[in-house]
Amino acid sequence: MLNTQLVEAGKRQRGRLLINGVIPFLVLVGFSLSPFVYANQAILFQMMAFMALAQGVNLLYGFTGYLPFGYVGFFGIGAYGMAISIQLLHFPGLLAVVMGGLLSAIIAIIFLPLLRLSGAYFAISSLAAAEVLSNVVSNSAMIHITNGPYGEQLTQSYHPVTSYVAMVIVLVLTTVTVIFIRNMPFGRALMAIREDPVSAAMAGIAVVRSRSIVWLLSALIAGLTGAIFGWHLSVFYPNTVFDLNISILAIVFTLFGGYGTVTGPVLGSIVLYGLYNAIGISDPQYFQLIYGLLIVALVLFLPGGIISLIQRRGNYVP
Amino acid sequence: MSREPILIFENIVKKFGAFRALDGVSGTLAPGEILGLVGPNGSGKTTLINVIAGLYYPDSGGVRSQEQDITHWPMHKRARMGINRTFQIPKPFKSLSVEENIALAYHYGRKPAMSPQQALDFVGLAPVKNQLALQLNSSQQKLLDLARALAAGPRILLIDELAAGLSHQELQVVADHLQALAQQDIALIVVEHHLGFVNQLTERVMVMNAGKEIFQGSLSRAAQDPTVSAVYLGTGS
C-alpha cells in the first residue's frame, strides 16, 4: 500500500520534471527558429533578454520575497564589465560576457548587506544601489576605464549572430536553473525562509547562506544578460544599460505571468513585451502609465499573476 | 541528576534598551530531564528560551551544550546540533503542506531523527498531512511545530506554552507525549502558565520573576515558598 503510494509519488515527480523540461525546450526551439520566419531580430533578442531578467527577478522575488527594483544595476554592471574586458583587456566577446557576469556577482557580494533589510526598505535601497553604480560608471573621473558619460563603442567586436546565440544559451540555462531550484529541497527551503525565517532556521536551514546564494545567482543572470545585451548593441551609454525601466519591465513581466513558477515569467515576457511592441510604437507615452497601473492592479487583485488563475483550479503549472 | 548536563546556561543577561528582560539567570539540564519554567507574564521565560535557541544573543553570560560554547551560534547550527523548539504563537510554513513542513526539518536537521511519517503519527497529524499548514486550527499548528522540531532530531527541546488553548483531554495526551520524549533521553524545558500541566509533567521547576530566578526545586515546595507565593500566586495567599 505504502509502496504503491511511493511509486505513484515518484511517477508524479518524474512526470512533473518532464513537463517542466518542456518550457526550456520550447524557449530554445522558439528563439532558435523564429529568426528564420520573423525578420525583426532586435525584438526577438530583447524579448529574450527581458525573459532572462524576468527569470532572475523570479528567482529572487519568487523564492525569497525580495523585490529588487534596482535589479538593472547588475544588468548595467554586466554590460560594462563586458565592455571593459574588450576595450582594456582585449578579450574575445564570449569571454568578455563571462567577465561581465562575474563582475556583477562580485558587485552583488559587496551589496550583500542589503539583504538585512526587508520589504519596501529593500526595494528602495536596491534602487539606490543601482543609482550609485550608474553614477560611478558614468562619472567623468572614470573616463579611462568606462569612458564616463560618453558610452562604449565596441564595433570591433560586433557579432550579431554569435551574441544572439549566446543569449539563447543564457536564457535556456537560466530557465533550467529556475526549474532545478524549484524542484530541489533547496527551493522548498527558500520558500520556507520566505514564509518564516525563524522557523526555517530552527528547521536547520542556513537562512543567510541560502538567501545569499540566490542573490548571487540572480545577479549573475542579470550580469550575463546585460553583457550579451551590450555586446549585441555594441554601442551603448550609461543611460541605456542603467535605465530603471529595465527593472520595471522585468518585474512587471514576472508579476503578470506569476512568480514562483517557471512558466510565469516566460508567459509574461511574451505577452507584455509583445504588447509593448505592438502599442508602444504608435503610442509610447502611455506605456509608463499602463505598466504603473498594471503593477498596482496585479498586486491588489491578482498577486499570483495569470498563472494563479489556472493553479486556483488545482492544476499543476510548471 | 547525576548525569552530565547537556545544556548549561550561566548568568544570562539580556537587555532591551534599559529593560533587563533577563538579569543573570543560570541553570543546567540533563538528558531525559524535564524542567518546568514558570513565572508571571513578562518574567523572561520566553526570552530565556529565545537565548537558548539562538533567536537572541545574550548581552553577557554564556550557553554551553555538548562541550561547545554556543552562545553566539546561529539558530540553524544549533538546530543541527540538536536544539529545537516550538513557538508560543505557532510559526508553520503556511503555504507548504503539513508533510512538507516536517520533511524540510527532516532533510536539514540533525540525524538520527524521527522520520516525517513517525513525527506525523506521534502528534496525530497524519490524517491532515496533505493539507496546507494555513488550513490547520491553532492547536493543530502547535502540534505541527512540535512535529517539525521532532523531525529535526532534537536532543534538547524547548516547549513554549504548548498547553495554551488545548482541551483537557488534549492536555493529557500532550503530557504523555512529552514524557515519552523524555524517556527517549531528550531533555525538555517546558514554559507553561498552566501549573496543573507542569505538575503532570515534572517535579523540577524554575520560577522566574522580573528576569531573575527566584526559586528552583520541586513544584510542591515552590507553592510553599514565600517569595514565590508573593510574586507568582499573589500576596494574598
Interface residues (C-beta under 8 A of the other chain):
Chain A: P185 R188 A189 M191 A192 E195 D196 V198 S199 A200 A201 M202 A203 G204 I205 A206 V207 V208
Chain B: A53 G54 L55 P74 M75 H76 A79 R80 N84 R85 F87 K91 P92 F93 K94 S95 L96 E100 N101 A103 L104 A105 H107 Y108 G109 R110 D145 R148 A149 A152
